[in-house]
Amino acid sequence: MTSAAELLRAELGRRPPDQRARYIKEVLAHAAAGLSLLEGETAAAEAVYRLADAMVSTPPRD
């Protein structure tokens, strides 16, 4: 079985560098929508909030 990380890596490798960020944003949006369907809107919103919080509290890379 292929992991999500392997699938994402393969898909990013097929795209030009200037299209990769948009692709990841689309994946995140679809994942949030899927969570909303599977676990409900509140659980999906909590997961997205935690992801955003983790990104804000991580120092930028140089």
Secondary structure as a PSIPRED ss2 file (coil, helix, strand):
# PSIPRED VFORMAT (PSIPRED V4.0)

   1 M C   1.000  0.000  0.000
   2 T C   1.000  0.000  0.000
   3 S C   1.000  0.000  0.000
   4 A H   0.000  1.000  0.000
   5 A H   0.000  1.000  0.000
   6 E H   0.000  1.000  0.000
   7 L H   0.000  1.000  0.000
   8 L H   0.000  1.000  0.000
   9 R H   0.000  1.000  0.000
  10 A H   0.000  1.000  0.000
  11 E H   0.000  1.000  0.000
  12 L H   0.000  1.000  0.000
  13 G H   0.000  1.000  0.000
  14 R H   0.000  1.000  0.000
  15 R C   1.000  0.000  0.000
  16 P C   1.000  0.000  0.000
  17 P H   0.000  1.000  0.000
  18 D H   0.000  1.000  0.000
  19 Q H   0.000  1.000  0.000
  20 R H   0.000  1.000  0.000
  21 A H   0.000  1.000  0.000
  22 R H   0.000  1.000  0.000
  23 Y H   0.000  1.000  0.000
  24 I H   0.000  1.000  0.000
  25 K H   0.000  1.000  0.000
  26 E H   0.000  1.000  0.000
  27 V H   0.000  1.000  0.000
  28 L H   0.000  1.000  0.000
  29 A H   0.000  1.000  0.000
  30 H H   0.000  1.000  0.000
  31 A H   0.000  1.000  0.000
  32 A H   0.000  1.000  0.000
  33 A H   0.000  1.000  0.000
  34 G H   0.000  1.000  0.000
  35 L H   0.000  1.000  0.000
  36 S H   0.000  1.000  0.000
  37 L H   0.000  1.000  0.000
  38 L H   0.000  1.000  0.000
  39 E H   0.000  1.000  0.000
  40 G C   1.000  0.000  0.000
  41 E H   0.000  1.000  0.000
  42 T H   0.000  1.000  0.000
  43 A H   0.000  1.000  0.000
  44 A H   0.000  1.000  0.000
  45 A H   0.000  1.000  0.000
  46 E H   0.000  1.000  0.000
  47 A H   0.000  1.000  0.000
  48 V H   0.000  1.000  0.000
  49 Y H   0.000  1.000  0.000
  50 R H   0.000  1.000  0.000
  51 L H   0.000  1.000  0.000
  52 A H   0.000  1.000  0.000
  53 D H   0.000  1.000  0.000
  54 A H   0.000  1.000  0.000
  55 M H   0.000  1.000  0.000
  56 V H   0.000  1.000  0.000
  57 S C   1.000  0.000  0.000
  58 T C   1.000  0.000  0.000
  59 P C   1.000  0.000  0.000
  60 P C   1.000  0.000  0.000
  61 R C   1.000  0.000  0.000
  62 D C   1.000  0.000  0.000
